[in-house]
Amino acid sequence: MSAAQLFSRIGQFGLGVALVGGVVNSALYNVDGGHRAVIFDRFSGIKKQVVGEGTHFFIPWIQRPIIFDVRSRPRNVPVITGSKDLQNVNITLRILFRPIPDQLPRIYTILGQDYEERVLPSITTEVLKAVVAQFDAGELITQRDLVSQKVSDDLTERASQFGVILDDISITHLTFGREFTQAVELKQVAQQDAEKARFLVEKAEQSKKAAVITAEGDAQAATLLAKAFGEAGEGLVELRRIEAAEDIAYQLSRSRQVSYLPGGQNLLLNVPTPGNN
């Protein structure tokens, strides 16, 4: 065999290996972590088997892998609805959702790969309208935990019918129409004014009661004094005078600028006279 023929056969073999390698590579697909795949077959349709993580074979042109993310993902769904007392309510739910892996063939067949766009806004609006209509505006504020729990229970049950799991549901936004908000503000101002007026009335009542008690005390004291004067005569007045004099003397004795001179004694004070200057 000549060198030319040898190189020709080696080239053909390398081309064959490359072709086989290309075909093998085109028949492989990867399923990453947190994902699943379903296989669409041109002859049999969607296969019921769900393919897990890893590298797998498929038949090119005849089969096509469809990859789904089965991890929890967040979505905010805003809804405008009405309360029991016909108030407009703007409410937003934050939902963590994921598909049930075993139901992926059914989900793709009925809803498609963008199932969350078709399911979540629809069932969320339906459930919120039904739940919010059972409460008036005040109860939506004061009983928010109860409203949230009821929405979570009903929405979880509704989503399970479509093969979707809701890991968490929370109300992130809850507001009312402008008219209701203004009415609430006016009500709060009126309540504050009423509380202030009630405080002023109670203060006046307490002042009135204090004045009555003081007057009654003064009258009772006057009565007791009159009774004492009648029984003791001028002795009580003299006693009060002596007590007042003792108190004055005590206060003066504590002052450094006051000297006490006993009565009936001649004391010579060193007072300079005009002739001694």
C-alpha positions in Angstrom: 0.0 0.0 0.0 1.4 3.3 -1.0 1.7 6.3 1.3 -1.0 8.1 -0.5 -3.5 5.3 -0.1 -2.6 5.0 3.6 -3.2 8.7 4.2 -6.4 8.5 2.3 -7.8 5.7 4.4 -6.7 7.5 7.6 -8.5 10.6 6.5 -11.7 8.6 5.7 -11.5 6.9 9.1 -11.1 10.3 10.9 -14.0 11.7 8.9 -16.1 8.8 9.9 -15.2 9.2 13.6 -16.0 12.9 13.4 -19.4 12.2 11.8 -20.2 9.6 14.5 -19.0 11.9 17.2 -21.2 14.7 15.8 -24.2 12.4 15.6 -23.6 11.2 19.2 -23.3 14.8 20.5 -26.5 15.9 18.7 -28.3 13.0 20.4 -27.4 14.1 23.9 -29.0 16.7 26.2 -28.4 17.8 29.7 -30.9 18.4 32.6 -29.4 20.7 35.2 -30.0 20.6 38.9 -33.4 21.8 39.9 -34.8 21.0 36.5 -36.8 18.2 34.8 -37.5 17.3 31.2 -40.3 15.8 29.3 -39.9 14.3 25.8 -42.0 15.2 22.8 -42.1 12.4 20.2 -43.3 13.2 16.7 -45.1 9.8 16.5 -46.4 9.2 20.1 -46.6 12.8 21.4 -45.6 13.7 25.0 -44.1 10.8 26.8 -45.4 10.2 30.4 -41.9 9.6 31.7 -40.3 12.6 33.5 -36.5 12.8 32.9 -34.4 13.7 35.9 -31.0 15.5 36.2 -28.0 14.4 34.2 -27.1 13.7 30.5 -29.6 11.7 28.4 -30.0 10.4 24.9 -32.8 11.3 22.5 -33.5 10.6 18.8 -32.7 13.7 16.8 -35.5 15.1 14.6 -38.0 12.5 16.0 -37.7 13.5 19.7 -37.3 16.9 21.4 -36.6 17.5 25.2 -38.6 20.2 26.9 -36.9 21.5 30.1 -38.8 22.7 33.1 -37.6 24.6 36.2 -39.0 22.8 39.3 -37.5 25.2 41.9 -39.6 27.7 43.8 -40.0 31.0 42.0 -41.6 34.2 43.2 -44.4 36.1 41.4 -46.4 39.2 42.4 -50.0 39.2 41.3 -51.9 42.6 41.7 -55.7 42.5 41.9 -58.4 45.2 42.2 -61.6 43.9 43.8 -64.4 45.0 46.0 -65.1 44.4 49.8 -68.3 43.5 51.5 -69.3 47.1 52.0 -68.5 47.9 48.3 -65.2 49.6 48.8 -62.5 49.3 46.1 -59.5 47.3 47.4 -56.1 47.2 45.7 -54.3 44.0 46.9 -51.1 42.3 45.8 -50.1 38.7 46.6 -46.5 37.4 46.6 -46.5 33.8 45.6 -43.7 31.2 45.7 -44.7 28.5 43.2 -43.3 25.4 41.6 -44.7 22.6 39.4 -45.3 19.0 40.7 -42.6 17.1 38.8 -44.7 14.0 38.1 -47.4 16.1 36.5 -45.1 17.9 34.1 -46.4 15.9 31.0 -50.0 16.9 31.9 -49.0 20.5 32.6 -47.2 20.8 29.2 -50.1 19.1 27.3 -52.8 21.3 28.8 -51.1 24.6 29.6 -47.7 24.7 27.9 -44.3 25.6 29.1 -45.5 29.0 30.3 -48.1 27.5 32.6 -47.6 30.1 35.3 -48.7 32.9 33.0 -51.9 31.1 32.2 -52.8 29.8 35.7 -51.6 32.1 38.5 -53.2 35.4 37.5 -56.5 33.7 36.8 -56.8 31.6 40.0 -55.4 34.4 42.2 -58.0 36.9 40.9 -60.8 34.4 41.4 -59.8 33.5 44.9 -59.2 37.1 46.1 -62.5 38.3 44.7 -64.3 35.5 46.6 -62.5 36.0 49.9 -62.3 39.8 50.0 -66.1 40.0 49.3 -66.7 38.2 52.7 -65.1 41.1 54.7 -65.8 44.8 54.9 -63.0 47.3 54.7 -62.5 47.6 58.4 -62.2 43.8 58.8 -59.7 43.6 56.0 -57.4 45.8 58.2 -58.1 44.4 61.7 -58.4 40.8 60.6 -55.6 40.7 58.1 -54.1 37.4 59.4 -57.5 35.7 59.0 -57.9 37.0 55.5 -54.4 35.9 54.6 -54.9 32.4 55.9 -58.2 32.0 54.1 -56.6 33.2 50.8 -53.7 30.8 51.3 -55.9 27.8 51.9 -58.3 28.4 49.0 -55.5 29.4 46.6 -53.4 26.3 47.5 -56.3 24.0 46.9 -57.1 25.7 43.6 -53.5 25.6 42.3 -53.2 21.9 43.1 -55.9 21.2 40.5 -53.4 22.4 37.8 -50.4 20.5 39.2 -48.8 23.6 40.9 -47.5 23.7 44.5 -47.6 27.1 46.3 -44.9 27.1 49.0 -45.7 30.6 50.4 -48.5 33.1 50.0 -48.4 36.6 51.6 -50.3 39.9 51.2 -47.7 42.5 50.5 -49.9 45.4 49.5 -53.4 46.4 50.7 -54.9 49.8 50.0 -58.4 51.3 49.5 -59.9 53.9 47.2 -59.3 57.6 47.7 -62.8 58.3 49.0 -62.5 55.6 51.7 -59.0 56.8 52.7 -60.2 60.3 53.1 -63.2 59.1 55.1 -60.9 57.2 57.4 -58.7 60.2 57.9 -61.7 62.4 58.6 -63.0 59.8 61.1 -59.6 59.7 62.9 -59.6 63.6 63.1 -63.2 63.5 64.5 -62.3 60.9 67.0 -59.2 62.9 68.2 -61.4 66.0 68.5 -64.0 64.0 70.5 -61.3 62.6 72.8 -60.0 66.2 73.3 -63.4 67.5 74.1 -64.1 64.6 76.5 -60.8 65.3 78.3 -61.7 69.0 78.7 -65.2 68.1 80.0 -63.7 65.6 82.5 -61.1 68.2 83.5 -63.9 70.8 84.1 -65.8 68.2 86.1 -62.8 67.4 88.2 -62.1 71.1 88.8 -65.8 71.6 89.8 -65.6 68.7 92.2 -62.3 70.0 93.7 -63.9 73.5 94.2 -66.9 71.9 95.9 -64.7 69.8 98.2 -62.6 72.9 99.0 -65.7 74.9 99.8 -67.1 72.1 102.0 -63.8 71.9 103.8 -63.7 75.6 104.4 -67.3 75.6 105.7 -66.5 72.6 108.0 -63.4 74.4 109.2 -65.4 77.6 109.9 -68.0 75.6 111.8 -65.4 73.9 113.9 -63.7 77.2 114.7 -67.0 78.8 115.6 -67.7 75.8 117.9 -64.3 76.1 119.4 -64.7 79.8 120.0 -68.0 79.1 121.7 -66.6 76.5 124.0 -63.1 78.1 124.8 -63.9 81.8 124.4 -60.8 84.0 123.8 -58.5 81.3 125.1 -58.3 79.7 121.6 -57.4 83.0 120.0 -54.7 83.6 122.6 -53.3 80.2 122.0 -53.1 80.8 118.2 -51.4 84.1 118.9 -48.8 82.5 121.2 -48.2 79.8 118.5 -47.7 82.4 115.8 -45.3 84.4 118.1 -43.2 81.3 118.7 -43.0 80.6 115.0 -41.9 84.1 114.3 -39.3 84.1 117.1 -37.9 80.7 115.8 -37.5 82.1 112.2 -35.8 85.3 113.5 -33.4 83.4 115.7 -32.1 81.5 112.7 -31.2 84.8 110.9 -27.6 86.1 111.4 -28.6 89.7 110.9 -31.1 89.8 113.8 -30.1 90.1 117.5 -32.4 89.3 120.4 -32.4 91.9 123.2 -34.2 90.8 126.4 -36.7 93.3 127.7 -36.2 95.3 131.0 -32.4 95.4 130.9 -30.1 98.4 130.1 -27.5 97.5 127.6 -24.8 99.9 126.4 -24.1 99.5 122.7 -20.9 100.7 121.1 -22.6 103.2 118.9 -20.3 106.0 117.6 -21.4 109.5 118.4 -20.9 112.6 116.1 -18.2 114.0 118.5 -16.0 110.9 118.2 -15.4 111.0 114.5 
